[in-house]
Amino acid sequence: MFGEIKNEQGEHLDYTYHKGKEDDRIVVIGHGVTGNKDRPALVALAEGLANAGISALRFSFSGNGESAGAFTDSTITKEVADLGSIIDVLSGYDICYVGHSMGGAVGVLRAATDERIEVLVSLAGMVHTKAFAEREFGDVTPDEGFMWDEPDCPLSQVYMDDMATINSVAKQASKFGGPWLLVHGSEDDIVPIQDSIDVLQFANEPTELLDLPGADHVFSDDSTAIMVEKVVAWINQKL
């Protein structure tokens, strides 16, 4: 549909397009750290959107999944630019961006400066980036160890430095003026729901916080269907 998409470094960005019944609305879906476009909840969301008539494009940030690039270069700052490269090929569409976890932080920063994002959804969105990196990877030696002991996900100093420099995306939230939905599970032990509560204080109206009781960080099991139902209905109303 959109041909090959490359980022600013000329790296191929892998994506899957789900065609809806309409040609004027599209939802771009981005994943979190150590993830990719094929995370089950993200696939389910894309399929749910398409079934509701809304086209969706889920993609892997550079260095992740089947996208080109080095995982050790995968920082929020680089992914904000990757998202811009995706949006560049979507001329003529009303665009909603849905970001999961670290992809949520990417969305806040991109939407703060890119008016092409009209509607925003954060799924278990990371807000306090420095605190997250210290909490999850503080005992790992950068450029030697791995994120959550995953051999395919080496922890780089570049990543840690970027997380510290950003520190938090909360204050950037006030720069986005469109409809914004924060979705967070009460049992999220990776990015606490407090992140969404904190960013809500800086966000403009209309911003809503949807607390999903019992849902974990990846919206697994029964919470997948609930998340998809709620998010699809909200996007269909706002986009």
Disulfide bonds with the S-S distance in Angstrom:
none
